[in-house]
Amino acid sequence: MGKQIATIEEGALEVTVANLCSAAGYGDYEIMPVKKLNLDILRLADCFSACGYQLTGYNKEVCLFNIDQVEITLFKDGRTIVEKVLPDRHDQALTYVEKIYKTLGFT
């Protein structure tokens, strides 16, 4: 499933969404940009912290944080794991990724 979620200099950012697991009404999803990104995770971690997201760990390759009760793992290439999504739906998982990219200034 592909969806345009943001516009960047190179054009539209298109992603694919895959359901990894579902249990007790919650879902875990992997959301991958069709075109790999090269994100500066160290800079982004500071940005996410300033936005009030709860950082749980990061290094130059990956950033782990929470938005509300949802656990987010953002990789340098733009791949994102979104865990504990409620309700368990693709579009709900995408709302969290949209928040992340809007935080980064993508419109």
C-alpha positions as CSV (number, residue, x, y, z in Angstrom):
1,M,0.0,0.0,0.0
2,G,1.6,3.3,-1.0
3,K,0.6,6.8,0.2
4,Q,2.0,10.3,-0.4
5,I,2.6,11.8,3.1
6,A,4.9,14.7,2.5
7,T,6.6,16.8,-0.1
8,I,10.4,17.1,0.0
9,E,12.8,18.8,-2.4
10,E,13.0,15.8,-4.7
11,G,9.3,15.5,-4.9
12,A,6.6,13.5,-3.1
13,L,7.6,11.2,-0.3
14,E,5.9,7.9,-1.0
15,V,5.8,5.1,1.6
16,T,4.8,1.5,1.8
17,V,3.0,0.1,4.8
18,A,3.2,-3.4,6.2
19,N,1.4,-4.9,9.2
20,L,4.0,-6.8,11.3
21,C,1.8,-8.0,14.1
22,S,-1.7,-7.7,15.5
23,A,-2.8,-8.7,19.0
24,A,-5.4,-7.5,21.5
25,G,-6.6,-4.8,19.2
26,Y,-3.2,-3.2,18.8
27,G,-1.0,-3.4,15.7
28,D,2.7,-3.0,14.8
29,Y,3.6,-1.6,11.4
30,E,6.6,-1.0,9.3
31,I,6.5,2.1,7.1
32,M,9.2,2.4,4.5
33,P,9.8,5.3,2.0
34,V,10.0,4.0,-1.5
35,K,13.1,6.1,-2.0
36,K,15.6,5.6,0.9
37,L,16.4,8.7,2.9
38,N,19.6,9.7,4.6
39,L,18.4,11.2,7.9
40,D,20.7,12.9,10.4
41,I,19.4,11.0,13.4
42,L,21.5,12.9,16.0
43,R,20.0,16.2,14.9
44,L,16.5,14.7,14.7
45,A,16.7,13.3,18.2
46,D,17.2,16.8,19.5
47,C,14.2,18.0,17.4
48,F,12.0,15.2,18.7
49,S,12.9,15.9,22.3
50,A,12.2,19.6,21.8
51,C,8.7,18.7,20.4
52,G,7.9,16.7,23.6
53,Y,8.4,13.2,22.3
54,Q,9.8,10.8,24.9
55,L,13.2,9.7,23.7
56,T,14.2,6.2,24.9
57,G,17.5,6.0,23.0
58,Y,19.3,6.9,19.9
59,N,22.6,6.8,18.0
60,K,23.6,7.9,14.5
61,E,21.7,5.0,12.9
62,V,18.4,4.8,14.9
63,C,16.2,6.8,17.2
64,L,13.7,5.3,19.6
65,F,10.9,7.5,21.1
66,N,7.3,7.5,22.1
67,I,4.4,9.6,20.8
68,D,1.7,9.2,23.4
69,Q,1.6,5.4,24.1
70,V,2.9,4.5,20.6
71,E,6.5,3.3,20.3
72,I,8.5,4.6,17.3
73,T,11.8,3.4,15.9
74,L,13.1,5.6,13.1
75,F,16.1,4.4,11.1
76,K,18.6,6.6,9.2
77,D,17.2,5.4,5.8
78,G,13.7,6.6,6.8
79,R,12.3,3.1,7.7
80,T,9.9,3.5,10.7
81,I,8.5,0.8,13.0
82,V,5.3,2.0,14.7
83,E,4.3,-0.3,17.6
84,K,1.1,-0.4,19.8
85,V,-1.1,1.3,17.2
86,L,-4.7,1.6,18.4
87,P,-7.0,1.2,16.6
88,D,-5.1,-1.5,14.6
89,R,-5.3,0.1,11.1
90,H,-2.8,1.2,8.4
91,D,-4.2,4.7,8.3
92,Q,-3.8,5.1,12.1
93,A,-0.1,4.0,11.8
94,L,0.4,6.5,9.0
95,T,-0.8,9.4,11.2
96,Y,2.2,8.9,13.5
97,V,4.6,8.9,10.6
98,E,2.9,12.0,9.3
99,K,3.5,13.7,12.7
100,I,7.2,12.8,12.5
101,Y,7.7,14.2,9.0
102,K,5.7,17.4,9.9
103,T,7.9,17.8,12.9
104,L,10.9,17.7,10.5
105,G,9.3,20.5,8.5
106,F,8.0,18.5,5.6
107,T,4.6,19.8,4.5
